[in-house]
Amino acid sequence: MTTTELKKFYNAYIEASKVCDAADEAWDADLENEELEAEFDRTYALQNKALEQLTKAISEFTKGQITEKTARVMVMKFEGNLQNLFDRIA
């Protein structure tokens, strides 16, 4: 796992999060709309998949020194700090 590959996983997660947030906002504006609910559900699943891939990549990159569980907490709590880190390393 290279830093470039790790950053790609991070960027994919950030993009999936933005798409999911937009779908959530659209659904919040019209909670009775089943199509918007389905779109949110779809984008939420994609965001979670991207998060799983990122946490696995972080664990692989650190050769297991950071577990997938710990990596998930890091991503969820320190997303801004991770962005700064990735900007510096790749």
C-alpha positions as CSV (number, residue, x, y, z in Angstrom):
1,M,0.0,0.0,0.0
2,T,1.5,3.3,-1.1
3,T,0.6,6.8,0.2
4,T,-0.9,7.6,-3.2
5,E,-3.2,4.6,-3.0
6,L,-4.1,5.5,0.6
7,K,-5.0,9.0,-0.4
8,K,-7.2,7.7,-3.3
9,F,-9.2,5.7,-0.7
10,Y,-9.5,8.8,1.5
11,N,-10.6,10.9,-1.5
12,A,-13.2,8.3,-2.5
13,Y,-14.6,8.4,1.0
14,I,-14.8,12.2,1.1
15,E,-16.5,12.2,-2.3
16,A,-19.0,9.5,-1.2
17,S,-19.7,11.5,2.0
18,K,-20.4,14.7,0.0
19,V,-22.8,12.8,-2.3
20,C,-24.5,11.2,0.7
21,D,-24.8,14.5,2.6
22,A,-26.4,16.1,-0.5
23,A,-28.9,13.2,-0.8
24,D,-29.7,13.5,2.9
25,E,-30.4,17.2,2.6
26,A,-32.6,16.6,-0.4
27,W,-34.6,14.0,1.5
28,D,-34.8,16.2,4.6
29,A,-36.5,18.8,2.4
30,D,-39.1,16.3,1.3
31,L,-39.4,13.4,3.7
32,E,-42.5,11.9,2.0
33,N,-40.6,11.4,-1.2
34,E,-39.7,7.7,-1.5
35,E,-37.4,8.3,-4.5
36,L,-35.3,10.7,-2.4
37,E,-35.3,8.2,0.5
38,A,-34.1,5.4,-1.8
39,E,-31.4,7.7,-3.2
40,F,-30.2,8.5,0.3
41,D,-30.2,4.8,1.2
42,R,-28.1,4.1,-1.9
43,T,-25.6,6.8,-1.3
44,Y,-25.3,5.9,2.4
45,A,-24.4,2.3,1.5
46,L,-21.7,3.7,-0.9
47,Q,-20.4,5.9,1.8
48,N,-20.1,3.0,4.2
49,K,-18.4,0.9,1.6
50,A,-15.9,3.7,1.0
51,L,-15.3,4.0,4.7
52,E,-14.7,0.2,5.0
53,Q,-12.2,0.4,2.2
54,L,-10.4,3.3,3.7
55,T,-10.2,1.8,7.2
56,K,-8.9,-1.4,5.7
57,A,-6.3,0.6,3.7
58,I,-5.2,2.5,6.8
59,S,-4.7,-0.8,8.7
60,E,-2.8,-2.3,5.8
61,F,-0.7,0.8,5.4
62,T,0.4,0.7,9.0
63,K,0.9,-3.1,8.8
64,G,-1.7,-3.7,11.4
65,Q,-0.4,-1.2,14.0
66,I,-3.7,0.7,13.5
67,T,-6.6,-1.8,13.5
68,E,-9.6,-1.3,11.2
69,K,-11.7,-0.5,14.2
70,T,-9.3,2.2,15.4
71,A,-9.0,3.6,11.8
72,R,-12.8,3.9,11.7
73,V,-12.8,6.0,14.8
74,M,-9.9,8.1,13.5
75,V,-11.7,8.8,10.3
76,M,-15.0,9.6,12.0
77,K,-13.5,11.9,14.7
78,F,-10.5,13.4,13.0
79,E,-11.5,13.8,9.3
80,G,-10.1,17.3,9.1
81,N,-6.8,16.3,10.6
82,L,-6.5,13.4,8.2
83,Q,-7.1,15.7,5.3
84,N,-4.1,17.8,6.4
85,L,-2.0,14.7,6.8
86,F,-2.9,13.4,3.3
87,D,-2.3,16.8,1.8
88,R,1.3,16.6,3.2
89,I,2.2,13.0,2.3
90,A,0.9,12.5,-1.2
